[in-house]
Amino acid sequence: MLWLGAWIWLSHTPQKIAHWSAVQFQQLAATQGFAVQNILVEGRKNTDPDVLRALLNVERDDPVFAFNPVEAKELIERISWVREAHVERRLPDTIYIGLVERVPLALWQNKGKVRLIDADGVTLTDRKLKKFSDLIVLVGQDAPKHAPALLRLLHVEPVLKDSIEAATWVGKRRWDLKTKGGITVKLPEGDLGLAVRRLAKSQEDDHLLDKEINVIDLREPDRITVRTKPGAVKEYKAGLGSSI
């Protein structure tokens, strides 16, 4: 009997019996109404529903107690779109999934590849990007790291935020903007907020971005240098005392 008990323990039979008992309980509970009838998902906007269903791996009439919310949460939070997931059983027959999705910030172009990213630089997807074509395009290897500060400044300037098509991180230190009209705007390495305000003020007062211009250079703190399309160069006094 001692030898038999040792064999039962070493062969993991107690664990097998426990597993068998759990399965029997789940099946019995399912017959008493504790079976999956509904899967409720809230907060889903861009997360692929087919991927979500595959990760849940739950069918109608499956025992609700066989579903593991902790494991499901871990799997769902591996989806690039998902920042956070809340998963629970709602007895007797519902599985609830609450999603907090990542918010698209920009399209990032680097090494010939375009990706959709959020404010943390997390790649959300590189497929079906047409629906996000209105977002600004960031260019350069380190662009996502520095973009949130720039985009916050552009967002608070209504005359600018819808005019800028792309932003290129130049020399690991500053930005060049590209407007939808094809103008390149050279921003300085420092005082970025001041430069963006000067550009917005020039647009408000002089409609600078609507003119026949190739380049607007804001790298000097006391002037705005403009290169017109025929090649002429004109300097606009910054007017630091009165125009800002």
C-alpha positions, 0 to 999 in steps of 0.5 A, spaced: 500 500 500 505 504 501 508 503 494 502 504 491 501 511 494 508 513 492 506 511 485 499 514 485 503 521 487 509 520 483 504 519 477 501 526 478 494 522 479 492 527 484 492 533 479 489 528 474 483 527 479 483 534 481 482 536 473 477 531 472 473 533 478 473 541 475 471 539 468 465 535 471 463 541 475 464 545 469 460 541 465 454 540 470 454 547 471 453 548 464 447 544 464 444 548 470 444 554 466 452 556 467 454 556 459 456 562 455 450 565 451 453 572 450 460 575 449 459 583 451 465 587 448 465 595 450 471 600 447 472 596 441 473 601 435 480 599 431 481 592 434 480 586 429 474 582 432 476 576 428 483 576 432 479 578 439 474 572 437 480 567 436 484 569 442 478 568 446 477 561 443 470 561 446 463 558 443 456 558 445 454 553 450 461 552 453 461 552 460 462 559 463 467 556 468 471 553 463 473 560 461 479 563 464 479 571 465 486 572 467 489 568 461 484 572 456 486 578 459 494 577 458 492 574 451 488 580 449 493 585 451 498 583 446 494 586 441 497 592 438 491 596 439 489 594 446 492 599 451 488 595 457 483 590 457 478 588 463 475 581 462 470 578 467 465 572 467 458 575 468 454 569 471 450 566 469 452 566 462 456 572 459 463 574 458 465 581 458 471 584 455 472 592 456 477 595 452 482 601 452 485 602 445 491 606 444 489 612 440 493 613 433 497 619 433 501 619 426 503 615 420 511 614 421 515 613 415 522 610 416 526 605 411 521 605 406 515 602 411 509 606 413 506 605 420 501 607 424 503 609 431 500 612 438 503 617 442 508 612 445 511 610 439 507 603 439 506 601 432 499 599 431 498 597 424 502 597 418 496 595 414 489 598 411 492 605 412 487 609 408 482 611 413 488 614 417 491 618 411 489 625 414 494 624 420 500 627 419 506 623 417 513 623 421 519 622 417 526 619 420 528 614 425 527 618 432 521 622 429 516 618 434 520 620 440 520 627 439 513 628 435 508 629 441 511 635 443 511 638 436 504 635 435 501 638 442 504 645 439 500 644 432 494 642 435 493 649 439 494 653 433 487 652 429 490 655 423 496 650 423 494 644 425 490 642 419 495 645 414 501 641 416 502 634 412 508 632 414 514 633 419 521 630 418 526 630 424 532 633 421 539 631 424 537 628 430 535 635 433 530 639 429 524 639 425 522 641 418 515 641 416 511 640 410 505 643 408 499 641 404 501 646 399 508 644 398 511 649 403 517 647 407 518 650 414 524 650 417 523 650 425 529 651 430 533 647 434 530 651 440 524 655 442 520 650 438 513 653 442 516 660 440 517 658 433 510 655 432 507 661 435 510 666 430 508 661 424 501 661 426 501 669 427 504 670 420 498 666 417 493 669 421 496 676 419 499 675 413 496 668 410 503 666 409 502 659 408 497 661 402 502 665 398 507 662 392 512 660 397 517 654 397 521 655 404 519 659 410 525 659 415 524 660 422 531 658 425 533 665 426 529 668 432 529 675 429 526 674 422 522 670 418 526 668 411 522 666 405 524 663 399 519 664 393 517 659 388 521 664 383 527 663 387 527 670 390 528 671 398 524 676 402 525 677 410 519 678 414 521 682 421 519 677 426 516 683 430 517 680 437 515 685 441 508 687 437 506 680 433 507 675 438 
